[in-house]
Amino acid sequence: MPAFLSFLTCRSSFAVLDARHRRQNYIHHQARDRTVALFVRTAKQDESGRTLPYFCAGTASYVEYRSERPIQITWKLHHPLPGDIFTSYRAAVV
């Protein structure tokens, strides 16, 4: 049976003055008629030092946030990541 990843917790390092405003935009994105699309990667660079590309995980809805510095936001994906993609990203997002 394939595994599916439906929730992602992301960390951002926004400037302290900007963090509160951005957090409110994320929390109220549906009421403000905004769509959030998540782009993720397993690491910044590979073992050779080359920058890794981002993968579009799709659109998501806000679930909760924890901590202020960095902001940690949990999102529910509208379409779960299946099988091989789940395996690749599980270690990076869990």
Secondary structure, 3 states (H helix, E strand, C coil): CCCEEEEEEEEECCCHHHHHHHHHHHHCCCCCCCCEEEEECCCCECCCCCECCCEEEEEEEEEEEEEECCEEEEEEEEEEEEHHHHHHHHHHHC
